[in-house]
Amino acid sequence: MSDMTETPKSARTRLLPLAVIAVVAVAGALTLRDVLSFEALRENREALLAFRDANYAGTVAAFILAYVAIVAFSLPGATVATLTGGFLFATFPGALYNITGATIGAVAIFLAARWGLGERLAARMEASDGMVKRIKDGIDENQWSMLFLIRLVPAVPFFVANLVPAFVGVPLWRFAVTTFLGIIPGAVVYTSVGAGLGAVFERGETPDLGILFEPHVLGPILGLCALSALPIVLKAVRGRKGV
């Protein structure tokens, strides 16, 4: 059914997943901030380790499902969840579990956004002209580079990087691949911090989450950002020469 003939009921049905996500996100922000926190992890660390030792496979499954829910519903605690992955499972395979949960959650919110608004917004942008059409064309011509870039740049919020591709018609498989690969650097860094939480807890300290912005960590990530942006720059240069 086209946008022109879509009934109000079908429009509401399309928006239902986004509405549910919004309601759960607000409720989570109000009720879960103290539950999904570093202090909660500190207080429950022994119970978590005991449960992991008694049922490793179940712990992995529960952890990934919890991470999916945190990302899919934009709940607070994504950073704490990443640290928990390192604390429970070490840097590897903890990073793999973190990346898997984050990717599945990102795909879920991407699909909800695309089904609710994305397809219609993309179609309208494609049918428009002027600046809006040029922006859409620019994204389409550089999808791989742009998708990797928004994942690698630390300043881009994760939920923004999930929603924008849905609104400009990015294919699902391309979104999933670039999400999985693009979040690896940051996930590995924070998972490694989580892997050292045992010693941090013993000293009564708080983990240094600013490590991502230290030169020896940020430098390689910015290098990957530059590599992702290179095709966009080359296309722009070639386009100017061809004018």
C-alpha positions in Angstrom: 0.0 0.0 0.0 1.4 3.4 -1.0 1.8 6.4 1.3 -1.0 8.1 -0.6 -3.5 5.3 0.2 -2.3 4.3 3.6 -5.1 4.4 6.2 -4.7 6.0 9.6 -4.9 2.6 11.2 -2.1 1.1 9.1 0.0 4.3 9.8 -0.5 3.8 13.6 0.4 0.2 13.2 3.7 1.1 11.6 4.5 3.6 14.3 3.7 1.2 17.1 7.2 -0.4 17.5 8.8 3.1 17.7 6.2 4.2 20.2 6.9 1.1 22.4 10.6 1.8 22.2 10.1 5.4 23.2 7.9 4.5 26.1 10.3 1.8 27.4 13.3 4.2 26.9 11.6 6.9 29.0 10.6 4.3 31.7 14.0 2.8 31.7 15.7 6.2 32.1 13.5 6.9 35.1 13.7 3.5 36.8 16.9 1.6 35.7 19.6 4.2 36.1 20.6 2.9 39.6 20.1 -0.7 38.5 22.3 -0.7 35.4 25.1 1.2 37.1 28.8 0.6 38.0 27.8 0.6 41.7 25.3 -2.2 41.1 27.9 -4.2 39.3 30.3 -3.7 42.2 27.8 -4.8 44.8 26.6 -7.9 42.8 30.0 -9.0 41.4 30.3 -12.1 43.5 26.8 -13.3 42.7 27.4 -12.7 39.0 30.7 -14.7 39.0 29.1 -17.5 41.0 26.2 -17.7 38.5 28.7 -17.7 35.6 30.8 -20.5 37.1 27.6 -22.6 37.7 26.1 -22.0 34.3 28.4 -20.5 31.7 26.2 -21.0 28.6 23.1 -19.7 30.4 25.1 -16.6 31.6 26.3 -15.9 28.0 22.8 -16.2 26.6 21.3 -14.0 29.4 24.0 -11.4 29.0 23.6 -11.1 25.2 19.8 -10.9 25.6 20.1 -8.2 28.2 22.6 -6.3 26.0 20.2 -6.6 23.0 17.3 -5.1 25.2 19.5 -2.2 26.4 20.4 -1.2 22.9 17.1 -1.9 21.2 15.2 0.2 23.8 17.9 2.8 24.3 18.1 2.0 28.0 20.7 3.5 30.3 23.7 1.2 31.1 25.2 0.3 27.7 28.7 1.2 29.0 28.2 -0.7 32.2 27.0 -3.7 30.1 30.2 -3.6 28.0 32.3 -3.5 31.2 30.3 -6.4 32.6 31.1 -8.4 29.4 34.8 -8.0 30.1 34.4 -8.6 33.8 32.6 -11.9 33.3 34.2 -13.2 30.2 37.6 -11.5 29.8 38.5 -9.3 26.8 37.9 -12.3 24.5 35.3 -13.7 24.1 33.7 -10.9 26.1 34.3 -8.4 23.3 32.5 -10.8 20.9 29.5 -11.1 23.2 29.4 -7.3 23.5 29.6 -6.7 19.8 27.0 -9.4 19.1 24.5 -8.0 21.5 25.0 -4.5 20.4 24.6 -5.4 16.7 21.4 -7.4 17.2 20.0 -4.5 19.4 21.0 -2.0 16.7 19.4 -4.0 14.0 16.1 -4.2 16.0 15.8 -0.5 16.5 16.9 0.1 12.9 14.1 -2.1 11.6 11.5 -0.5 13.9 12.6 3.0 12.7 12.7 2.0 9.0 9.3 0.2 9.2 7.7 3.1 11.1 9.2 6.1 9.3 12.3 5.3 7.3 10.7 3.9 4.1 8.4 6.8 3.7 11.1 9.4 4.6 13.5 7.8 2.1 10.9 7.8 -0.6 10.1 11.5 0.0 13.7 12.5 0.0 14.2 10.6 -3.2 11.3 12.3 -4.8 12.3 15.8 -3.6 14.7 18.2 -5.2 17.2 20.8 -4.1 19.3 20.5 -1.0 17.4 17.5 0.5 17.8 15.5 -2.7 21.6 16.3 -2.8 22.0 15.2 0.8 20.2 11.9 0.1 22.3 11.4 -3.1 25.5 12.1 -1.2 24.7 9.5 1.4 23.7 6.9 -1.2 26.9 7.4 -3.1 29.1 6.9 0.0 27.1 4.5 2.1 29.9 2.2 3.2 32.2 5.0 4.1 29.5 7.0 5.9 28.3 4.0 7.9 31.7 3.1 9.0 32.5 6.7 9.8 29.5 7.3 12.1 30.4 4.1 14.0 34.0 4.9 14.4 33.7 8.6 15.5 33.3 8.5 19.3 31.3 11.8 19.3 28.4 10.2 17.4 25.8 8.8 19.9 25.1 5.1 19.3 21.3 5.6 19.0 21.9 8.3 16.4 24.0 6.0 14.3 21.1 3.4 14.5 18.3 5.8 13.4 19.9 7.9 10.7 20.6 5.0 8.3 17.0 3.8 8.7 15.7 7.2 7.6 17.8 7.4 4.4 17.1 3.9 3.0 20.3 2.0 3.9 19.9 -1.7 3.2 19.7 -3.9 6.3 22.6 -6.2 5.4 24.9 -3.2 4.9 23.8 -1.6 8.2 24.4 -4.9 10.1 27.9 -5.5 8.6 29.1 -1.9 9.2 27.7 -1.9 12.7 29.4 -5.2 13.7 32.7 -4.2 12.2 32.6 -0.5 13.0 32.0 -1.0 16.8 34.9 -3.4 17.2 37.6 -0.9 18.2 35.6 0.9 20.9 34.1 -2.4 22.2 37.5 -4.0 22.6 38.8 -1.0 24.5 35.9 -0.9 27.0 35.8 -4.7 27.3 39.5 -4.8 28.2 38.8 -2.2 30.9 36.0 -4.4 32.2 38.4 -7.4 32.2 40.5 -5.5 34.8 37.6 -4.6 37.1 38.5 -7.3 39.6 41.6 -5.4 40.6 39.7 -2.1 40.5 37.1 -3.4 42.9 39.7 -4.6 45.3 41.3 -1.1 45.4 37.9 0.5 45.8 38.4 2.6 42.7 36.3 3.5 39.6 37.4 2.4 36.1 38.9 5.0 33.9 36.4 5.3 31.0 38.4 8.2 29.5 40.9 5.7 28.2 39.1 5.8 24.8 40.3 9.4 24.4 43.9 8.8 25.4 46.4 9.3 22.5 47.5 5.7 22.1 43.9 4.6 21.8 42.2 7.5 20.1 45.0 7.8 17.5 44.4 4.5 15.8 40.6 5.1 15.9 41.0 8.5 14.3 43.2 6.8 11.7 40.3 4.4 10.9 38.0 7.4 10.7 40.3 9.0 8.2 40.5 5.8 6.2 36.7 5.5 6.1 36.4 9.2 5.0 39.0 8.8 2.2 36.7 7.5 -0.5 34.3 10.4 0.2 37.2 12.9 -0.1 38.5 11.3 -3.3 35.0 11.4 -4.9 34.6 15.0 -4.0 38.0 15.9 -5.5 37.3 13.9 -8.7 33.9 15.6 -8.9 35.5 19.0 -8.8 38.1 18.2 -11.4 35.3 16.9 -13.7 33.4 20.1 -13.4 
